[in-house]
Amino acid sequence: MKLKASLALIAVATLSACVSSPPSRAPQQQAQPRGVEGSWADPSGIISTFQGGTFSTRSTDSNTLLASGTYTTLSPTLVEINMTSLVRNTQARVNCSLVSQSQLNCTQDSGAQFSLTRRI
């Protein structure tokens, strides 16, 4: 009788050890970027940064500020940028559409179009 009770206790202890062991950790994923926040590059490598309502564009070779301004999020996929080009000494309004989490298509008020790709 003691043998049966001992075997039963061992079986319960073994099962409870399996049940009470901590779950395995799944790999953590990086948070997905929200809206346009972050760094973007044009095809020639010029870097544009959107951060907390401010916008800036810098050269990649010397990190020279080329343009700066502000941006307003009009909807989850539309952004309006009001910027000053320090190179041309002009102001422009640019409307951009977030077509995917990694691509931003923009049109300047002059009609010129360009695309930016999110930098990781």
C-alpha positions as CSV (number, residue, x, y, z in Angstrom):
1,M,0.0,0.0,0.0
2,K,2.9,2.4,0.8
3,L,4.4,1.6,-2.5
4,K,1.2,2.6,-4.4
5,A,1.0,5.8,-2.3
6,S,4.6,6.6,-3.0
7,L,4.2,6.0,-6.8
8,A,1.1,8.2,-6.8
9,L,2.9,11.0,-5.0
10,I,5.8,10.8,-7.5
11,A,3.4,10.9,-10.4
12,V,1.6,13.9,-9.0
13,A,4.9,15.7,-8.3
14,T,6.1,15.0,-11.8
15,L,2.9,16.3,-13.4
16,S,2.8,19.4,-11.2
17,A,6.5,20.1,-12.1
18,C,5.5,20.0,-15.8
19,V,2.5,22.2,-15.3
20,S,4.2,24.8,-13.0
21,S,7.3,25.2,-15.2
22,P,7.4,28.7,-16.7
23,P,6.3,29.1,-20.3
24,S,9.0,29.4,-22.9
25,R,9.7,32.9,-24.1
26,A,8.7,33.7,-27.7
27,P,11.2,35.9,-29.6
28,Q,10.3,39.5,-29.1
29,Q,9.4,41.6,-32.1
30,Q,10.5,45.2,-32.7
31,A,7.7,47.7,-32.3
32,Q,6.3,48.7,-35.7
33,P,6.9,52.4,-36.6
34,R,3.9,54.6,-36.3
35,G,3.1,57.1,-39.0
36,V,6.0,59.0,-40.5
37,E,8.1,59.3,-37.3
38,G,11.7,58.4,-37.9
39,S,14.3,58.6,-40.7
40,W,13.7,58.4,-44.4
41,A,16.0,58.4,-47.4
42,D,15.4,59.6,-51.0
43,P,16.9,57.6,-53.9
44,S,20.1,59.8,-53.8
45,G,20.6,59.1,-50.1
46,I,19.5,62.4,-48.7
47,I,18.1,61.7,-45.2
48,S,14.9,63.3,-43.9
49,T,13.8,63.0,-40.3
50,F,10.3,63.4,-38.9
51,Q,10.3,63.8,-35.1
52,G,7.6,65.3,-32.9
53,G,6.2,67.6,-35.5
54,T,9.6,68.8,-36.8
55,F,11.1,68.0,-40.1
56,S,14.7,68.2,-41.3
57,T,16.7,67.1,-44.3
58,R,20.4,66.6,-44.1
59,S,23.2,65.6,-46.6
60,T,24.7,62.2,-46.0
61,D,28.3,63.2,-46.7
62,S,28.7,66.2,-44.3
63,N,25.4,66.1,-42.3
64,T,24.7,69.6,-43.5
65,L,21.1,70.8,-42.9
66,L,19.5,71.3,-46.3
67,A,15.9,72.0,-45.2
68,S,13.8,72.3,-42.1
69,G,10.3,72.9,-41.0
70,T,7.2,71.3,-39.4
71,Y,4.8,68.7,-40.4
72,T,1.2,68.0,-39.5
73,T,-0.5,64.6,-39.6
74,L,-3.8,65.1,-41.5
75,S,-4.9,61.4,-41.3
76,P,-3.1,58.1,-40.6
77,T,-1.8,58.1,-44.2
78,L,-1.5,61.8,-45.1
79,V,1.1,64.3,-43.8
80,E,1.6,68.0,-44.7
81,I,5.1,69.5,-44.5
82,N,5.8,73.2,-44.4
83,M,9.5,73.6,-45.0
84,T,12.2,76.1,-45.8
85,S,15.0,75.0,-48.2
86,L,18.2,76.4,-46.9
87,V,19.9,75.6,-50.2
88,R,17.4,77.6,-52.4
89,N,16.2,80.0,-49.7
90,T,12.6,79.1,-50.6
91,Q,9.5,77.9,-48.7
92,A,7.4,75.0,-49.8
93,R,4.4,73.0,-48.8
94,V,4.6,69.3,-49.4
95,N,1.8,66.7,-49.2
96,C,2.9,63.2,-48.5
97,S,1.0,59.9,-48.6
98,L,2.2,56.9,-46.5
99,V,1.5,54.2,-49.0
100,S,3.2,51.5,-46.8
101,Q,5.2,51.5,-43.6
102,S,8.3,51.8,-45.7
103,Q,7.3,54.2,-48.5
104,L,6.2,57.8,-48.4
105,N,5.1,59.4,-51.7
106,C,5.3,63.2,-51.7
107,T,4.2,66.1,-54.0
108,Q,5.5,69.6,-53.6
109,D,3.2,72.6,-54.1
110,S,5.2,73.2,-57.3
111,G,4.1,69.8,-58.6
112,A,7.4,68.1,-58.2
113,Q,7.1,64.5,-56.9
114,F,9.5,62.3,-54.9
115,S,9.5,59.2,-52.8
116,L,11.1,58.4,-49.5
117,T,12.0,55.0,-48.1
118,R,12.0,54.3,-44.4
119,R,15.5,53.7,-42.9
120,I,15.7,50.9,-40.4
